[in-house]
């Protein structure tokens, strides 16, 4: 009887302790959960802000190219159609703007007639999206990632129309901007450790990046599907989902430019959510 009584006393004691401790454990759990949820909300805001800042840096670069091409389109040497005179002017200019891999003039049928960089053979850009769009809209256009061309350096092409008599497009002046320069520009957003930034074209191909463990320039971004979804309405904002390795990330998208069809490019900022969890210290 005494053993049974002692056993019952222990059980009652354990139950009393549990009843006293459980509310505290529940409170700790909910407080921890609320803190983590608050941290994730704050992280969404931070990642979106970083994407916006990086997009502003590159938008400024795009506008600088725009203004240069507007000015070039008025040069008599560029408008005159004389390959030697036009190329001489462009060659002098590219010496001042070393972040361009080439400057040139294209006829209405797509043939490059003036180039700051020497051309060993006749070059046609008639099938390039930036050329076709500039001819169609009569406005400034931004191209997409392409390897090769008149320079062996990776570049992004921009085009602007040369308007002739009768308000007709008589040709296109273009600039090829080095992708390495775009990488330096998005780095000015100063993303904290653990945050990756990428500039992608409208097709989802990476043009520039910072904070990544491997160089993925020229490769399709893992977020390309989301880019295509949001490009139809120039979407921006954040989302939270696992990456290809199953690690949950917070992603932010922000558009750059785009007057005629979606955005000219997008900035993607990403950060893994596990980094938000409290770190455990060794006992």
N, C-alpha and C positions, 0 to 999 in steps of 0.2 A: 504494500500500500504506500509506503514511504517513497519507494522508487517512482511509482506512478505519479504521486503527488509532486515530486521534484521535477519529473519530466513535464508535467502539465505546467508547472511554474515557469520552466525554461521556455516552453512554447508561447505562453502568455507574454513573457518578457520580450521574446523575439518579435511577436506581433505588435507589442506596444512600441518597440524601437522602430519597426517598419512603418507603422502608422505615423510616427513622428518624423521619420526621414523622408518618406515618399513625397509629401507636399514640397519639401525643399528640393528634392531631385527634379520633380516636375517643373518647379519654378526656374531652376537652373537651366533645364532643357529649353523651356520656352524663351527665357532671356537670351540664351545662346542662339536660338533659332531666329529671334527678332534681330539680334545684332548682325547675324550673317545676312539676313534678308535686307537689312538697312545698308550693309556693306555692298551687297550686289546692286541695289538701286543706285548707290553712289558711284559704283564702278561703271554702270551703264552711262551715267552722266559724264563721267571722266573720259571714257573711251569715245563717246560721241563728240566731246569737246576737242579731243586730240585729232580726230578725223576732220573736224571742221577747220581747225587751225592748219593742218597739213594741206587740205583742199584750198584754203585761202592762199597759201604759199605758191602752190602750182597754178592756181588761177591767175595769180600775178605774173607768173612766167608766161603763161599762154597769152595774156593780154600784151605783154612786152613783145612777143613774136608778132602778134596782130599789128601793133603799131609800126613795127619795123617794115612789115610787108606792105602796109598802106603807103608808107613813105617810098619804098622801092618802086611801087607800081606807078609813081609819078615821075621817076627819073627818066629824062629823055633817052639816055643810053639803054635803058631797059625797055622803054616803049618803042624805040626805033627799029628793033629787030635786027640790029647789026651784032652778030655773034661775038666778034672780037672786042668791040667797044663795051658791050654789055658784060661780057665775062671779065674784062679788066676792072670794071667798077666793082663787081661782086667779089673778085679776088682781093681787092683792097679792103673791102668791108669785112670780109671773113677774118682778115688779120687782126681786126679790132674786136671782133666777137668770137673768141676762141671756143665758146661752148656750142657753136654751130659746126656741124661736119660738112655742110654744103649750103649754098644759096644758088638759085637758078631761075631760069625763065623757060616756060613751056608754051608751045604753040597750041592753038585751039584743037588740033588733032592729036595732041599728046606727046609731041617730040620735044626733047630738051634742046634748046638752041643756044642758051647761055648757061655757063656753070662756073662757079668759083673754083671748083676742083676740076682738073683736066679730065676729059673724057676720051678714052681710047677707041670708042666706037659709038655709033648712034644709039641713043637711049630713048625708049618710049615709056611713058607712065600712063598711057591711055586706060589701062586696066586698074589703076590705083583708085581706091575709094575717095581719097582726099581730092584728087584731080576731078573726078566725075562729079563730086558734090559741089566743088567750087564752080564748075562750068554750069551746073544745073541751077544753083541758087544765086550765083553772082555775088557770093559773100565769102567771108573768112571760113575756112574749114580746118578741122583737125583730123589727121589720119589715124591709122591703127599700127600696131607693131608689125614690122617687116624686117627680115634679115636680108643683107645684101644691098645692092644699089651702087651709087657712084662713090661711096666711101665704105671702108671696111669696119667703120665704127657704128655701133648700134644707135639708131636715131629714130626720132618721131617726126614725121613730115607734116607741114602746115602749108596751106595754099591760100592765095588771095587773087581775085580777078584783075586783069588789066582791061579797063573799059575803053573801047575805041569809039569811032564815029557811029552815030545812030544808037548809042547806048548799048552796043553789043560787046560781049566778052571776046576779046581778040587773043587772049592768052592768059596764062597763070604764072604768077611769081611765087616761088616756094622757098621754104627754109627747112633744113633738116637739123633738128635740135638733138644733141647728144643725150642719151638716156642717163648717163652718169651724172649729168648736171641736174636732172630731175631728182635723182636719188639724194644729192646734196641738199636740194631745196626742201624735200619732205623731212629731212633730218632736222631742219630748223624748227620744226614743231616740238622738238625736245621730248620725245616719248619716254616715259620712265621705263626702268628695267622690267622686262616681261611683256611689254606691249610691242606688237609688230605692226608696221605700217606698210601698205602697198598701194601703188598707183597702178590702176589697170585700165586698159582701153575698153571701148564699148563692147568688145567681144569677150572680155574677161581675161585677156592676156596681160601678164604682169610687165609693166614698163619700168618700174622702179620700186625699191623696197628698202626697209631698214628694220633692224631688230630681229631678223630671221636667222635661223641657224645655218641655212643653206641658200645659195644663190638660185633663185627661181625666175629671174628675168627672162622673158621670152617663153615661159611656160604658162599654161592655162591655170588661173587661180582656182583653188578648191572651192571658192565662193562664186564661181562663174555663173552657176545656175541662179543664184540669188541676184546677181548683177542683172541678168537678163530679165528676171521678174520685175525688179524695181525700175529698170531703165525705161519701161513703157510709160511710166508716170513720174519720172525723175524722183523716185522715192529716196527717202533718207530716214535714218533712225537706227535703232539697235535691235538685235535679236540674240537669243541665247540657245545654243545647241552644241552637241558633241562634234568634234572634228573627226577626220578620217581615222585617228587613233583611238577614238572613243573618249577623249578628254574634253570636258565641257568648256566652251569658250563663250565670251561675250564679243559680239561683232557689231561694228558701227559702219554704216555706208554713208558717203557724202558725195554728191555729184559736182562736176566741174563743167561749166559752160553748157553749150548745146542750144542753138536757136531753132533748128529745123527738125531734128529727130532724136529725142532722148538727150542724154548727156554726152559730152565729148569724151569724158573719162570719169572714173570714180576713184575715190580714196577709200580703202578698207583699213580699219583699225581693229585689232583683235587682242584679247587678253584671256588667259585661262582662269576660270573661276576657282579652281582649287587653291590658287595663290591667296585667295581671300580668307581661307580658313586659318584659325589661330595656330601658330607653330608650337609644337610640343618641345619642351626642353628636357634634356637628360636629367635623371634624378641624381 
